[in-house]
Amino acid sequence: MTTRISLAAGLALGLASAFSASADSSDPIRIPINEWTGQHISAYITGSLFKKAGYEVEYVTAGAVPQFIALANGDLHVQPEVWTNNVGEIYPKAVESGDILVLGQLGLKPQEGWIYPPYMEEMCPGLPAYEALYDCAQAFAAADTFPKGRLITYPADWGTRSKDVVAQIDLPFEPVAGGSEGAMIAEVKSAVATKDPLLMMFWQPHWLFAEEEFNWVAWDPADGECVEEEGQTRGDACGFQQASIDKIANISFKKNYPGAFALYQAIEIDNDTQNALMLEIDQKGRDLEEVVAEWIDANEAVWSPWVEAGMAAKK
Amino acid sequence: MKLGQEGARQHWAWIALIGLTLAVLGARDSLDALMVFPDAWVLPMTDWFNAGMDVVVAQTGSFFRGVSAAMSVPMGWIRGLLQWMPWALTISLLALASFAVSGWKLALFTALATFYMVLIGYWPESMNSLSLVVMSVPMAVVIGFFIGTAAYYSARADHIVSPTMDVLQTIPVFAYLLPILLLFGFGPVVGLIASILYAVPPMVRNTTLGLRRVDPEVIEAGMMAGASPSQMFWRVRVPSALQQILLGINQTMMAAFSMVIIASIIGGTADIGWEVLSTMRKAEFGESILAGIVIALMAMVMDRMTARVATAQTPGDAPEGLWARYRYWIIAVGMTLAILLLSRTFPFLQRYPEAWEVYPAQMLNNWLTFVLVEYADTIKSIKTLSLFYIMLPVKMGLEQTVSPFSWGFALTPSLKMGYAGLALALAGWLWFCGRINVALLVAGLAILFYFGLTRLPWPSVMGVLILLAWQAGGMRLALGAGLGMAFLLLVGVWPQAMLSLYLCGIAVVLSFMLGTVLGILASENETFSAVLRPINDTLQTMPPFVLLIPFVMIFKLGDFTALLAIISYAIVPAIRYAEHGLRNISPEVIEAAKASGATRWQILWRVRLPLAAPQLMLGLNQTIMYGIAMLVIAALVGTNGLGQRVYIGLSNGDFGTGMIAGIGMAIIAMIADRMTQAYSRKVQPAAR
């Protein structure tokens, strides 16, 4: 009996939250917090500005895959920082089904490609040009890849991009899957500590670049946008198509929070901002909320037009 | 003699299999279909799964969302309560409970372990994790109790329940994470549901087992006394089965703890599991260890407390008098009031001041870097040796591995002939000596090492496993094993399954050998045993994710690191069962052996190990289960295999792919489980 009652109550609760959505809902806007600092900064800046415009905000920890399901069904409302390079098929599927709205780019300019620590230039003098890799593959070799060089790629569930490029330009390197971001960074930390050879697919902005210095392998200039899946050859290799960093929202966010939606549309965060805050948090060990609050206080000129846009659209 | 005849039949079957395998390998260039299972024969099972899931979600989604909303209410209360309670109060109450069930030692351990969480500044996160366990264990216990009872009373129910529990326990949670998310939505409740699903099976098993083991005389006595069916159940059967049921609760609790991290991956928890994940993503070794220890300590405290209750003798008459009977409750109430009052005057009892925290992460990180730099050469040679001489030969065969770079010479035709001749001579000699099984083993291993597991024809691998199953458990088991492997072939995950088998196989063999040696030493030496025990406890309760970072930093990405990660988790049951089995041999037998003049080695090989054989086999069984469970986690350091398929399915939102890989792992686990159990039953009468 009691179970039936609580079940009915639960159903009612679920229904209530689904239908209570009229203009500018007073429910808190729920923003996911992922596992890396850069995203924390984007999320907290966005959240703080929502608060300035008079909204309640709730931050919720969420894994990279589950968050898309939650965003699609409305359990989470906005995610200001989605990296299109490492989300697998689940994100495009959710966008295609119409449950998630992409509002365009956040303003961060990402870079993706192969990185190596500067000491590799002594072992392989032709770097950063990718042509140099053909001759010094052995400088990058490890026991399990010898005589080929060892290239660490993105984890298998992020796709096979490096592998495709290696195959097309016939580079004597063996791609080794990175497994997970944590494992890739562990590999970097260990290689740098022991001055071991390292060539790895990576991206920035990333906090790792604040800790250690890395150089990027240089490619041939592309004709327009680089197409990475096909048509690259030695002598005409453009490397990788660059990822974009998107602001996304649940499809009903615009209807339920028109003011917040307008504000969200206006928000832009660039590399310099994120890097500066990231340095304070990761290197100096300061508190995330404190650092973001400081930025908010010091940059009113930057964000006040965004909040005004939001207030104007608020009903 | 029947056994002899069957033995001879089996020998000929093995020889036929070896002959056929060699014949296929000899003509492998023209027999593609036997080397690689043709794509055209693969069934589109993935699509069926996805289509089925879409229907289920569309039809039942709203119902499950309701369940989820209903469960989030009590979950919120418990979280709120644990967060509101001053840390000093929570610690005192837990210590009091430990004292009540066990004594001063456990109370002290509990107090220190929980104070650690306060000291490093993870108290709020720890309490969020605890609320997940506090919520999921009672629910799993109740659900498990009723399912277990149903399976006890109805043979038909048992036929459904038993395999379902097998699947729930062996299929990696990541494989069904997606459907759970789609059905139940998002947030801490989904983590709760995942951990209930995982924690129910031990409760079901122990309930059924306990009820079955009730002494028939007790039941008869109940009948004579004229008990009604419900009285029979609640007053006779359940109390008699109570110890087994309590053991089930203990195991359910441990299972719930092992789900803390998975629940955090789903999200919304802001708990210690989330801290582990975040620090792991940044590859912060020290930080992740410190957070991982919290989970390990919490699990150890709860394990000690519940295990103690489960093994305690059933109390006789309740003591007389109000005070004697309720003294712990009275003390608890008094303590609560006192601490609540005190924490008004001394706020540090409510919230531990940040300035008093101790957080030695940097020290741990520096220490790891020191090891890395100092022992770089040793580390590299360990890795190279194991890769060239063990892992690569098993994976791809000597044929592919031996080269001037790796072994220092090339595999010339005359060397190949020599290898074949040597293997043949050794096998022939053993056969001649009458050790036919060993001869067959040598021949089989020689083929495996030469060609490599992933390059053997699929019918041969199937044949080996079917024959092993036949020897262990007869026709039925052989049929089951054959069907299971046919599934792997037909859904098209055979190559990944072989990669998993290779990694897991080496890990299990090494874990079992090393674990047994350590177990033997521990059974002979009290000090060694005392040192080993906390290490085992930690390895078993620490979230295995935490082990990955140091291993990657030391040994780099790849199969070798994955192997070490699996071993460090799978070795624990091997050690435990070996020690337990050897310690439980009656001293009189050993004395008798000593009296008859046997040396230490003879006693070990001829007396103690054979007597402990059933326990060793159970240890092997658990080693295999643990090894397979680690495959998914090992995929995070870049292995290819079924574990990796699970993640690919997850991040592509492709339920079918992940689920099929998960079922594949469950099948391998179940075949291995049935085979080792059958062997264990076989050695049992021989040893008695």
Interface residues (C-beta under 8 A of the other chain):
Chain A: S6 L7 A9 G10 L11 L13 G14 P32 E35 W36 V60 T61 A62 G63 A64 V65 P66 Q67 F68 I69 A70 N73 D75 L76 V87 G88 E89 I90 K93 A94 A142 A143 D144 F146 P147 I152 P155 A156 D157 W158 V176 A177 G178 G179 S180 E181 G182 A183 M184 I185 A186 E187 V188 K189 S190 A191 A193 T194 D196 W207
Chain B: S62 R65 G66 V67 S68 A69 A70 M71 V73 L177 L178 L181 L182 G185 F186 G187 V190 S264 I265 I266 G267 G268 T269 A270 W274 L277 S278 M280 R281 K282 A283 F285 T369 L372 V373 A376 K380 K383 T384 L387 F388 L392 F405 S406 L548 I549 V552 M553 I554 K556 L557 G558 D559 F560 A635 L636 V637 G638 T639 N640 Q644 Y647 I648 L650 S651 N652 G653 D654
